[in-house]
Structure formats: structure tokens, C-alpha cells
Amino acid sequence: MNIIKPKDLVSKNAKILIYGQSGIGKTYLAGSIKEAVILDLEKGSASVKNKDIDVLEISNAREFKEAIIWVKDQKKYKTIIIDSFTRYSEMLFLALKDLYPDKKDGMNLWGDFDVVSRKRTEEILSIPKNIVVTLLEEPVNDGGMLRKYPMYKANKFKQMLPSYFDLVTHLTINDEGKRIMVNKPTNDATGKNRFSSYGIPDVITENEELYDIQEILDKLKK
């Protein structure tokens, strides 16, 4: 067991989830980070802000597992960006579909899907680095009301996924047509901000300095 201080966890191991519609700018926002590597499952890294960032292209669920093992020992990277975890869920589903091709094996398929999803998430978040994960958004029936959640195959898992992260930001458009990061729960979307006491606001507009994940990480270290 290790004795730690909360301020050290924040400065060294920030866990950030960014979700929103396709084309809203999730990859661009996440790709502003220095000393980082992108595990690129979407083949969309050309849109990142930092054009010098290292990119590891991932084609299937097995490669993603191997990439997680490899990247945790790469000392040159302070941050791991996964773009996107939604795509990983598709890859995992296809891999398990090959393993369980018959409809009668559906219970086994989804049982394994849940176990592997939880295991992979734990493996990712246990890496002692900053972790930034992007996902698409999806409306989910939450107690009779539709709310936007990060998109991941498996309803129970996707609703639990935000609990793993320190900052859950819904990337969307405000009434003035500007992109905003909403880092709090709202009537129609999930969100979370464990960093509010460190000066990270609940809503950040695209023309503000903190509309940049590197700026957020830097502020947490001060």
C-alpha cells in the first residue's frame, strides 16, 4: 500500500472523458496535449491541434490490448489519449461475435463483453499517467427521461463509465453557436467536475484559455 496526497493524484494522474457528437471537435481538443500519444482507433488523428503528437494506429481489439501493455512503460509520454473508446466497443463486439456466432450464445457474448470492458477500463485507468478518452454521445433513457451519455455498447456499462473519471465533459454548442465544454450534470446530459476546487469551471467556452486540455493539465499542477 502507498501513502498519497490528493493533490499528487490530481497533478499526476488526471482522468478526463470527452464526449459529444461526431465532428464537434473532440479529437482536436484532446490532441492539444504535449508529451502525449494517441491510440487512434478512428483513423482521425489528422484533426489534432498538436501536429507533432505521436500516433499509434489501432485496427482491432487485440491491437488495442497490446497497445495498452506497450504504452504504460513508455516514459516519454505523460498522457495517453484514446480516440475513441466508442470505436473500441465496436471492435470488441466484432471480436466476440466471431467467438460466439450463434444467436443462442448471446448471453455469453454480452457477459464476456461486460467483463472485458471493465477489465480494459481498469487497466487503462491504473496506468500512472494522465488519461484522456473520447467517445461519441448517445441518448439513454435515464429514469424516464432521455439524457446524453458517452456511447458504448452495453447500457449498464455506459451509464457507469463516467464514475471512473475525474472530469467528464460534454462537448456541445451553446445558444450563440459556440462550442462549449460542459463539465457538470445537466437536465439532458451527464457530466462531472472533481477539479472545480482547482479552478476548473463547470462550463468553458471555446474562446477561453481553458478550452484546451493541455491548459487544464497545466493548471492542475500549479
Secondary structure per residue as TSV (DSSP state, phi and psi in degrees):
chain	resnum	aa	ss	phi	psi
A	1	M	-	360.0	146.2
A	2	N	-	-114.3	142.2
A	3	I	-	-91.7	125.3
A	4	I	-	-132.6	166.8
A	5	K	-	-116.2	141.1
A	6	P	H	-54.5	-36.5
A	7	K	H	-64.0	-30.7
A	8	D	H	-72.1	-37.0
A	9	L	H	-63.0	-41.4
A	10	V	H	-65.4	-45.5
A	11	S	H	-73.2	-28.1
A	12	K	H	-103.4	-27.6
A	13	N	-	-135.5	53.5
A	14	A	-	-69.8	132.9
A	15	K	E	-114.8	113.3
A	16	I	E	-123.3	131.8
A	17	L	E	-116.4	127.8
A	18	I	E	-119.0	125.1
A	19	Y	E	-137.3	154.7
A	20	G	E	173.0	-177.7
A	21	Q	S	-67.8	159.1
A	22	S	T	-61.6	132.5
A	23	G	T	87.1	1.2
A	24	I	S	-75.5	-20.6
A	25	G	S	113.8	25.1
A	26	K	H	-65.0	-46.1
A	27	T	H	-66.5	-41.2
A	28	Y	H	-59.6	-45.7
A	29	L	H	-64.7	-48.5
A	30	A	H	-65.6	-33.3
A	31	G	T	-82.3	18.5
A	32	S	T	-87.0	-5.1
A	33	I	-	-82.4	140.8
A	34	K	S	-93.8	161.2
A	35	E	S	51.0	46.3
A	36	A	E	-131.8	163.2
A	37	V	E	-130.6	139.9
A	38	I	E	-100.7	124.5
A	39	L	E	-87.6	100.3
A	40	D	E	-95.1	101.8
A	41	L	S	-94.2	-14.5
A	42	E	S	-96.6	-10.9
A	43	K	S	56.8	40.6
A	44	G	-	-125.0	23.3
A	45	S	G	-71.8	-10.1
A	46	A	G	-63.5	-19.3
A	47	S	G	-90.0	3.2
A	48	V	-	-69.3	155.6
A	49	K	S	-73.8	-43.1
A	50	N	-	-87.9	100.6
A	51	K	T	-73.9	-9.1
A	52	D	T	-98.4	5.4
A	53	I	-	-68.8	145.3
A	54	D	E	-76.9	140.2
A	55	V	E	-128.2	130.8
A	56	L	E	-114.7	109.9
A	57	E	E	-78.9	133.0
A	58	I	-	-117.5	130.4
A	59	S	-	-109.5	-18.2
A	60	N	S	-157.3	174.5
A	61	A	H	-63.9	-35.7
A	62	R	H	-65.9	-43.5
A	63	E	H	-62.0	-35.9
A	64	F	H	-64.5	-43.7
A	65	K	H	-60.3	-44.3
A	66	E	H	-65.3	-36.9
A	67	A	H	-65.3	-38.7
A	68	I	H	-62.7	-42.4
A	69	I	H	-63.8	-42.3
A	70	W	H	-68.9	-46.1
A	71	V	H	-72.5	-25.4
A	72	K	T	-66.4	-20.9
A	73	D	T	-99.8	3.7
A	74	Q	-	-89.4	101.0
A	75	K	T	-68.5	-18.5
A	76	K	T	-70.5	-17.5
A	77	Y	-	-102.8	125.8
A	78	K	S	-93.5	-18.0
A	79	T	E	-136.2	138.0
A	80	I	E	-111.6	126.5
A	81	I	E	-110.6	127.9
A	82	I	E	-112.1	115.3
A	83	D	E	-130.9	95.9
A	84	S	-	-130.4	162.3
A	85	F	H	-74.1	-24.8
A	86	T	H	-60.4	-45.4
A	87	R	H	-64.7	-36.6
A	88	Y	H	-60.2	-40.4
A	89	S	H	-61.7	-35.0
A	90	E	H	-66.7	-43.8
A	91	M	H	-62.9	-42.1
A	92	L	H	-65.2	-41.4
A	93	F	H	-60.6	-44.4
A	94	L	H	-64.4	-38.6
A	95	A	H	-64.4	-42.6
A	96	L	H	-73.8	-29.3
A	97	K	H	-63.3	-36.2
A	98	D	H	-67.2	-33.1
A	99	L	H	-76.5	-34.0
A	100	Y	-	-125.4	76.6
A	101	P	-	-73.6	-23.3
A	102	D	S	-86.2	144.3
A	103	K	G	-61.3	-30.5
A	104	K	G	-67.5	-15.3
A	105	D	G	-93.5	12.3
A	106	G	H	-57.4	-38.9
A	107	M	H	-64.8	-41.1
A	108	N	H	-65.6	-40.8
A	109	L	H	-58.6	-52.5
A	110	W	H	-72.5	-27.4
A	111	G	H	-65.1	-46.5
A	112	D	H	-66.1	-37.5
A	113	F	H	-59.2	-44.7
A	114	D	H	-65.1	-44.9
A	115	V	H	-62.8	-47.5
A	116	V	H	-66.4	-39.1
A	117	S	H	-60.7	-45.1
A	118	R	H	-66.7	-42.5
A	119	K	H	-62.7	-45.1
A	120	R	H	-65.4	-38.9
A	121	T	H	-63.2	-43.8
A	122	E	H	-63.0	-40.1
A	123	E	H	-62.5	-42.9
A	124	I	H	-64.9	-49.1
A	125	L	H	-75.8	-14.6
A	126	S	T	-82.9	-10.0
A	127	I	S	-69.5	128.5
A	128	P	S	-77.2	60.4
A	129	K	S	-142.9	168.0
A	130	N	E	-65.9	138.5
A	131	I	E	-122.9	126.0
A	132	V	E	-123.9	123.2
A	133	V	E	-123.1	132.8
A	134	T	E	-107.3	148.8
A	135	L	E	-147.3	155.6
A	136	L	E	-71.9	167.7
A	137	E	E	-102.3	156.8
A	138	E	E	-152.0	133.8
A	139	P	E	-74.2	133.6
A	140	V	E	-128.5	138.4
A	141	N	E	-72.2	108.6
A	142	D	E	-116.0	94.0
A	143	G	T	65.0	35.9
A	144	G	T	89.8	-0.2
A	145	M	E	-126.7	135.7
A	146	L	E	-76.7	125.6
A	147	R	E	-131.1	148.3
A	148	K	E	-82.2	132.8
A	149	Y	E	-130.4	162.9
A	150	P	E	-59.4	135.7
A	151	M	-	-80.8	123.0
A	152	Y	-	-154.9	136.5
A	153	K	S	-65.2	120.3
A	154	A	S	114.9	104.9
A	155	N	H	-62.1	-45.9
A	156	K	H	-64.8	-41.1
A	157	F	H	-66.0	-43.1
A	158	K	H	-65.2	-32.7
A	159	Q	H	-75.4	-23.4
A	160	M	H	-88.2	-23.7
A	161	L	G	-52.6	-44.2
A	162	P	G	-57.8	-25.3
A	163	S	G	-65.6	-18.7
A	164	Y	G	-77.6	-16.4
A	165	F	-	-110.4	156.6
A	166	D	S	-83.5	-39.2
A	167	L	E	-127.5	119.2
A	168	V	E	-116.4	108.8
A	169	T	E	-111.2	127.2
A	170	H	E	-92.6	112.6
A	171	L	E	-86.6	118.8
A	172	T	E	-149.6	-171.6
A	173	I	E	-115.3	133.5
A	174	N	-	-87.4	-177.0
A	175	D	T	-65.7	-18.7
A	176	E	T	-92.9	3.1
A	177	G	S	83.1	13.9
A	178	K	-	-99.7	146.5
A	179	R	E	-69.9	140.0
A	180	I	E	-137.2	147.8
A	181	M	E	-97.3	118.3
A	182	V	E	-105.1	107.7
A	183	N	-	-103.9	44.1
A	184	K	S	-157.4	158.3
A	185	P	-	-71.0	141.2
A	186	T	-	-126.0	-177.8
A	187	N	S	-63.7	-27.8
A	188	D	S	-122.4	8.0
A	189	A	B	-154.2	149.6
A	190	T	-	-85.7	156.6
A	191	G	-	-173.3	166.7
A	192	K	E	-161.5	146.1
A	193	N	E	-143.3	93.5
A	194	R	T	-81.5	-3.5
A	195	F	T	-102.5	10.2
A	196	S	G	-60.3	-36.2
A	197	S	G	-72.7	-11.0
A	198	Y	G	-99.1	9.1
A	199	G	T	93.3	12.9
A	200	I	-	-92.3	113.8
A	201	P	-	-71.8	163.1
A	202	D	S	-74.1	-24.7
A	203	V	E	-133.9	129.6
A	204	I	E	-127.7	125.4
A	205	T	E	-93.7	152.5
A	206	E	T	-60.8	-20.9
A	207	N	T	-91.4	5.6
A	208	E	S	-95.9	153.4
A	209	E	T	-59.4	-37.5
A	210	L	T	-80.6	2.1
A	211	Y	S	-79.3	63.4
A	212	D	S	-171.5	117.5
A	213	I	H	-63.7	-34.3
A	214	Q	H	-63.1	-39.9
A	215	E	H	-63.8	-38.0
A	216	I	H	-65.4	-45.6
A	217	L	H	-61.9	-40.5
A	218	D	H	-64.5	-39.7
A	219	K	H	-65.9	-34.9
A	220	L	H	-68.5	-21.1
A	221	K	H	-86.6	-13.5
A	222	K	-	-74.9	360.0
